[in-house]
Amino acid sequence: MKMVLGIDGGGTRTRASIVNGGQVLAHEESGSIKRLRVGAEAAETNLRALLKDIYAQAGISAVDAACCGVASCSLPGTVEWITARCEVVGDEVIALDAAFQGGPGILQIAGTGSNTIGRAPDGSRESAGGYSSRLGDEGSGYWIGLHSVRRALNAYDREEPTQILDKVGQIWGTATLEDLVNLGDGTPGPDFAALAPAMNELAEAGDAVALGVLRQAAADLVEFVLLVRAKLRRKHHIAGEVPVAWTGGVVEKMPIVREAFFAGLKAAAPEMPIGEESVVSLEGAVWRAKRLAESND
């Protein structure tokens, strides 16, 4: 049996598994290794600690192959730290493989950030979105937090009711609206993605502004899936429907978004197969590592 290591470097946490055949020998989690989010030094520290712990748990010193999926693909020293043949790919690639294992399909990622990626039967890929928190990532946790604050400020000017600014002030520890604005506009700014769970709670409690943000997030995610679907059909001459999978806390943990996301896709493409459960990206990293190990025989 081949010993392989899979790593999923998300925006909030990093997960890794060492697998021998179908048996998971070790599983560990650490902080994010996404450099754009936590900085190069923290990313390197988190990755080193993760690898040290998971090798110790498995009781081994090397693997036959490894795959690391992370948004910042050019991590310095990654191959050296893993001490084995390692493929480093984008986090969207391992998530796509977790869903379809090399086959065609469309994956909607909606966690801290967002991205939509589709694969044609010939292996070529099309995408939409994913242009970072400042320039895109519509429908992501970061987007929900940021746009909740923006819309709440607009509602404040219009004297429309919302609890968002009060809730954000509690989370950020700001005493006045001026303090909240200064912190929100600061450099580096606060973690807007961390606001998303609270915004979800407000939406579920009936806050109209928060509810509008979550519905817009779902609409944006639907639009990106349909855009990638159109690209696959037009550029790769796909006649039938392409299955859709999804992953990330926004769809998984926010029923308002999930229900609107499913409903929007069904309304636009009634025959499109949609996965019912969230994709586990780490499984894609393990799958790719197994293929890499087999190709090195």
N, C-alpha and C positions, 0 to 999 in steps of 0.2 A: 504494500500500500504506500502511496505517496503522502508525505507529510507536507501540508500547505498552510500558509498564513494569509488570512484576509483581513484588511483594515478598511473601515469606513470612517473617514474624517469629516464629520459634520460641522456645522457652524457653532453648535453648542457643546457637543461631546464627541469623543472618538471611541469607536467600538472595534474590537479585534477578536478573532477566533483562530485557534490552531486546530486543524481537522486532519484526521488520518482515516482515509476512506470515507465512511459515513459517520464516524465517531468524532464528536467534539471533545478534544483533550483539554482545552483551556479557553476561557472567555474572560476578557478584561475590558474595562472602560476607563477613560481618562478625560481630561479637558480637551478643548478643541485644538487641532493642529492646523487650522486655517489661518495662515499668517496675516491675511488682510483683516481678520477679526481680532486676533489676540496679540499680534506682533510676532516677529521672527523668533525672538528669544523664548517667549512662552511656548510657541509652537514646538520648537526644538526640545524644550524641557519636557513637555507633555508627551511627545513621541518617544523620547528616550525612556521615560518612566514606564510608559505602556509596554514597550518591547521588553524591558528588563523584567517586568512583572509577569507578562504572559509566557515568556520562555521559562521562567522559574516555576510557574504553575504547571506547565506542561512537562517539566523535567527534561528539556532538550536544549541544545545549543544552536541548532540550525534547522532549516526546513528545506524541502526540495524546490519549492517555488513560493512566491508571495505576490499578492496584488494589493496595492494601496490606492483607494479612491478618495480623492480630496479635491476641493475646489481650486486650491493653489497647487498645481501639479508639480512644480519645480522645487520641491522641498530640498534644501541643502543637506546632503549626507544621508538621504533616506535609504538608498541601496546599501551603503556602508553599515548603517545601524542594523538593518534587518539581517545582514550577514548571509544572504542567499540571493539567488536570482530573483529580481523583483520587477514587476511591471507597475509603473505609476501612471494612473489615468485619472480623469476627472470623476468627481463624485457622481455626476449624472450618468457616466458610462457603467459603473458598477450597479447603479439602481436600475438601469435599462436591462442589464443582463440578469439581475435578480428576477425581473418580471418576465422576460422572454427568452433567456438563455440563448442569445445569438439570433433569435428569430425576429420577424417584423413586429412592430408595435409602436405605440406612442406612450410615453411616460410623462406625467405631470408631477413635478417636484414642487412642493409648497411647504417649506419649513421656515427656518430663519430667513432664507432667501427663496427664490423661485426660479424655475427653469422648465422648459418644455422641450423634449427631445424625441424624435421619431426615427425608426430604422426601417429601411426598405428591405424587401426580400434579398437583394444583392449585397446587403450589409452597409450600404451608404446611409448617411444620416442627414436629417433636417432638424432645425431647431427654431425656437422663437423665445424671446425674452432672455432673462438671466444676465442682464447688463449691470449688475451690482446694485447695492441699496440706494445709492444716490441717483443712478441713471435709469433704474428699472425695478426689477424684482416685484412687479405687480402681483398682488394676491399673497405675498409672503407675510410672515410674522412681523418682520421689520416694517413692511409697507402698511400693515394694519395699525401698528403702533404709531407710526409717523402721521398717517392720514387721519387717524382718530383725533390726534392733537390739532392738526390743521383744521379739520372740520369743526371741532369743538370751539376753536378760537373764532371761526366764522359765525358759529351759532351764538357765541357770547356777544359779538358785535350786533347781531340781529335780535338779541334778547330772546333767543329760543332756548327752551329747557334742555339740559343735558348734565349728566353727572361726571362726564369725562374729565374735565379740568380738576374737579375735586379729587377724583381718584388718582389722577396722575400726580397731583401735588402731594398726596399721601405717599405714593410710591417713591417719588423723587425727593421728598422731604423739603419741598419749597413752601415758604410761608405766604407768598403773594403771587399774583399773576405775573408781575414783572420778573420775579425770581424764576418762575417756571419758564418764561420765554427766554430769559438769558441762558438758563441751563440748556434748554432744548436747542438753542441756536449756537451753543458753544462748540469749540474745537479742542479736543475731541468731544463729540456730542454724547449724550446718554445712549443707553442700549434700548432703542425703540422696540426691538423685538420682544424684550422682556415685558412690555406693556400688553402684548397681545392676549394673554390669558385673562387679564382684568377687563379688557375691552369685550372679550367674548362673554364674560359674566354680565356685564352691563347690557349687552345686546339681548341676552337671554332673559334679563329682567325687564326688557321693554324700552330701553333707552333708544330713542329714534335715531340719534346721530350714530351711535355705535352700530346699530342694526344696519343702517345705510352703508357703513364702511364694510361690514362683513358681506353684505349682498354684492357690493361692487367688487370685492375681492373674488367672490365666486364667479361673477360675470367675466372678470379679466382672465381667470384660469380657464374658463370655457372657451373664451375667444382664442387663447393661445393654442389649445388643443385643436380647435377647428382650423386654425391657420396652418399648423404642422400637417394636419390631415390633408388640407388642400395642396400643400407642397408635395406631399408624397404621391397624391393622385396625379397632379399635373406633371411633375418632373420625372416620376418613376413609373407612370402608367399603371397604377394600381386600380383595378376596377372595383373590387369588393371592399368591404369595410375592414379597417385595421383595428385590432383590439387596443383598448386603453387601460393603462394601469396608473396608479398614483402612490405617492409616498409623502410623508411629512406631517407634522403636527397640526397644521392649519386645517387640512381636510380630515385627518384622523380624529382630532380632539375637539373640533368645532362643528357640531351638528348643523348649525345654520348654514355654514359654508358648504359642508358636505352635501346636504340635501339640495341646495341650490345648484351646486356643481353637477350632481347627477341629473337633476331635472333639466338643466340647460343643455347638457349633452344629448339627453334623450329626445328633447324637443327638436334639436337641430339634426340629429342623426339617429332615428329610432332603432336602426338595426346594428348600431355600433356596440360591440361587446365591451362592458366596463367591469373591471375587477372590483369585487366587493370588499376586499381586505387590503390594507396598506402593504406595499412592498417593503421587505426588509433588505435594505441596500447591502448590508454585510454579506448576505447570501450570494450576491453577485460577485463580490470580491473573492470569495472562496471558490465560486464556480470558475472564474477566470484563472485563479491560481492553479486549480486542478488541470485546466487545459494547458497552462504553461508548463506544468510538471510533465504532462504526457508528451508534449512536443519536444521536451529536452531528453527523452529516452534515446 
